[in-house]
């Protein structure tokens, strides 16, 4: 894989999840030499600044990592690892916000936070229902066989290769439950990889456990590993990418189900490989019931997130003054100079 080839990838640094708001922004921008964090900026001006950074990077042929807002799906950050730089916007309704806006005694701000909290409660119901779903199949899995399968996969993907440097993991999300519905950027993240392994299998058959072990294995060998957490339950892993070796392994079951499209793509079905299949016969009625309750909880969460998005847009419209055009150009120029110095 050519590390110098231009790439453009999209992902999320944060998620509105069953655990509440979970952010990996500090992790994502740690170690970059030049970072601009835009808080207390009119959001529309901040987005224009980010767009300018994006266009400047494209003109220079610098690979870009585009970070989307987990509520609005709008542009929220730009990472430019090739030049060790980045810029991002913080929102006043989340825990990692800075500045006076997050401290306002404001009806719209309370409305956003209230709807986000209600969405989190619905997502937690969905997580617990999925957990019940997982237990039905977990009892039918031979986890010793799953461990052997994991070891085989790790050796196949990494072989005897290792690097003489400390390995590290970066944490992120490839999807998010947003005000506009569920948004997914898995294709953007995997298109440039030469090997893709699609994990199949019922809930509870060990996909996240396999991914967790693979990430740890790659890190111990000195590789930089991207870990993509579940946007519903961030304690769960959905994908691992090792770009230095050009491969990814990801959970390719609903709600992010994909099929191979290249000769080099492979499918690994954990349920088929590690169980006797009797779970299909024993639990079909209960599974159908849990699946419907799970979908209902996600629909309720989506409705609350939609209302949170509307309140957020009203908040920005009401509170944030427009920057004078000359002042905006001045600030934009200063940030561009900092980023591309």
N, C-alpha and C positions, 0 to 999 in steps of 0.2 A: 504494500500500500504506500503510495507517494504522499509523504507528509507535507510536501510543498504545494500540492495541488490545491486549488481554490475550493473551499467548501462553505456552504451556508446551511446552518442547522437551526432548528427551532425547538424550544423546550420550555418548561416551567421551572422556576426556582422555588415555588411555594404552592400550597394546596389548601383549599377549604375542605377539610376531611372530617371523618368520624372522631378524630382526636382534636378537633378545632383547627385553628390556623397553624400550619407547620411550614416553616421557612428555612431554606438553605442558602439564602442570599449571602450571609457572611462567609459560609463555606465556599460559595462559588467565586467570590471576588477576593478571597484571602490569597495573598502571594503575588497578586498583580502589582506592578510598580506604580502605575498611574490609574487611580480610580476616582471618579466624580460621582458623588451621591446627590441627587437633586431632591431636596425636600423644601417645603415652603415655596415652591415654584407653582405658578398657575399650571394645571395639568396639561392644558392644551399647548402651552409654550414648551413645557418639558417634553411632550411627545414630538414637537417640531425639532427640538434639539436632538433627540434620539434619532429621528429620521435623517437629520443632517450628518450625524456620525455614521449611520449605516451607509448612506450614499457615498460619503468620503472613503469609507473602507472598501466599498465595491470598486470605486474608481482606481484605488491603489492596488487592487487585487489581493487584499488582505482577507483571509477567511474570517467569517463572522458567525458568532453564536447569538441568536436572537431569542431573548427571553420574553415570554408573554405573561401578562397579568392574569392571575388565576381567578379573578372575578369578571373582568371585562373582556379578556383575551386580547386586549390592546398591547402594543409595544410597551414593555416596562424596563427592559435592560438590554445592553449590548456588551458582549465579551469579545475581546480581540486578543486571544492568547499569544498569537505570533508576535505581537508588539507589547505584550504584558500590560494591557490597558482595558478599561471598562467604564461604563456609566450606567446608572440605574436610578429609577424613581421610587420613592417610598410613599405608601398610602397612609392617611391619618387614622383609619379604622382598625389597623392591625397592631399587634403587640410590639413589633420592632420599629414602629413609627418614631420619628424624631420631630421636634419643633412644636410650636404653639398650637397648630391646627388640631393635633391629636388630643389636646386638652380642652378644646372648646366645649362649653355647655350649650349644645346645639341639637335641635330636634331631628334634623336630617342625619347628623352623625350618629345619634342614638338609634335612628331607624335602620341605618346600614348595619350597625353592630347587632341590633336585635334580630334582624332577618338572618344575618350570618350565624348567630347562635342557634336560631330555630332550624336553619339548614343543617347545622352540625348535629343537632339532636336527631333529625331524620336520617342523616348519614350513619349515625351510631346505631340506629335501629337496623339499617341495612347491613351494617357490619356484623351485628349479633345474629341476624338471620342467616347470613352467609356462613358464620361460624357454626351454626346448627347444621347447615347443609354439609359443611366440610366433615363434621363428625360422622355423618352417615356413611361416608366413603372411607374415612381414615381407618375405621375398624377393619376394613377389608384389604388394607395395604400391607404388604410385607416390607417393612422399612429396612430390614437387612439387605434385601434385594435392591431397594432404592439407594442405599448407601453405596453398594457395589457399582450401581449404574452411574452414580455421581462421580465416583473415583475414576471410572473408565472414561467418562466425558472430560474430566479435568486433564487426564493424561493425553487424551486424543487432541484436545485443543491447545494445550501448552507443551506437551511432550517433555523433553528434558530442558526446555529453554528457560533461561532466567537472565536477569539483568543485574549488573553490579551497581545497584542504586536502591535506596529505600522505595518500596512500593507505596502507593497511596490510593485512596478512594475519594471520588467526588460524588456528591449526592444531589439528586434532582428528580424531576417527574417528567414523563413524556405525555401525560394527559392531565386534565383538570375538569372538575365540575364547575362550570362558569354560569354567569347570568344568561348566556346565550345557548346553553346546553353543554354537553360534554365535548371537549376539544382534544384532538389527538395529533401528535406530531411524530409518531413512531417511524413512518416512512422517511421523513427528513433525516432522522438520526441514523438509519440503517442502510440507506441507499448506497453509500460509498464503501460499505464493508464487503469483503470478498466471501465471507462465510456467515451464514445465518442459521441458527438452530431454533426451530419452532417447538416450544414445549406444549404438548397437549395433555389432557387428563382431567378427571373430575375434580371439583373442589376438595381439598384435603388430601391430595395424593402426593404432596411433597414438592411442588414446583418452586415455591418460595424458598424452602429449605435447600434445595439443590442450588439455586441462584446465590444464596448466602454463602454456601460452602465454596462455590466457584469463585466468588469475589475475594474471599479470604485467601484462597489458594493462589490466585493471580497476584494479589498484593504481596504475599510472602515471597513470590518469585521476582519481585522488583518492578512489576508492571503498574502503570497508571490505569485504574479501573473506574469506569463510570457505573454507578449504581442508581437505577431508576426505581423509586419507591411507588407503591400503590397509592393513587390519589384518594382512594377510599380509606385505606388503613396503611399509613406510612410505615408501620412496623413490618409490613410485608414487602418483599422485593418482587418487582415485575420484570426487570430486565437488567442484564449485565453486559457491558461493552468493554472490550480491550482493544482499543484502536491500534496500539503498537503491533498487534498480531492480526488485526483486520477481522475480528469476529464479534458476534453478539449471540446471546442466548436469551430468549424472552418467552414469557407466558403468553401463548397465543390462543387463549380461550376467552369466551365472552367476559367482559364487554369489548375486549380488543382482540377479536379473532381474525387471523390472517391465514392465507394459504401460500405455500411456496410458489415463487414465480421464476426462479432460476434453477439451472441444473445443480448448482452448488448448494442450494437450500436443502436442509434436512428436517425431518419431523422426528421428535422423540415423544412418544405417548407413555407417560408415566403410569397411567391407570392400566393400560394394556400390559405393560412390562412388569408391573409389581403387584397385580391383584388377580384373583380368579374370576372376576367379572360378575360374581353373584350379587353385588350391590345393585346392579341394573335391575335385577328381578325383584329384590326385596324392598327397594325404597322408592320406586317410581311415583306412587301416589303422594307420599310425603314430600318428595323432591318438587313435584309440581306445585304443591301448596306453598312451600318455602320460596320457590322461584317467583310466584305471583306476589307474595308479600314483600319480597326483596325489591321487585320492580316498582311496587307501589311506594315503598319508602324512598326510593331514588327519585320518583316523580315528585313527591312532596318536597324533597330537598331542592329539586330543580325549580319549583315554583317559588320557594323562599329566596333562592339565589337570584332569580329574575327580579323579585321585588327589591332585593339588596342592590342590584345593579341600577335600577331606576332611581333609588334614593341616592346612590353614589353620584350619578350623573347630575341630579338636582343639586347636590351639595357643591359640586365643582362650579356649576353655573351660578349659584347664589353667592358663594364666598370669594372666589378667586378673581381678583382684578385682572384685566388684560394688560400685558406688558406693552409699553410703547414700542413701536416697531424698531426704532433705532437702538433702544435698550436691549431688545431681544437679540438683534444682530450682534451687538457688542458682547453679550454673554455667550451667544453661540460661538462667536469667533474665539473667545477665551477658552471655552471648553474644547473646541476642536484643536486649538494649539496645544493644550495640555495633553489630550489624548494621543495626538500624532507627533508629539515632540521627538 
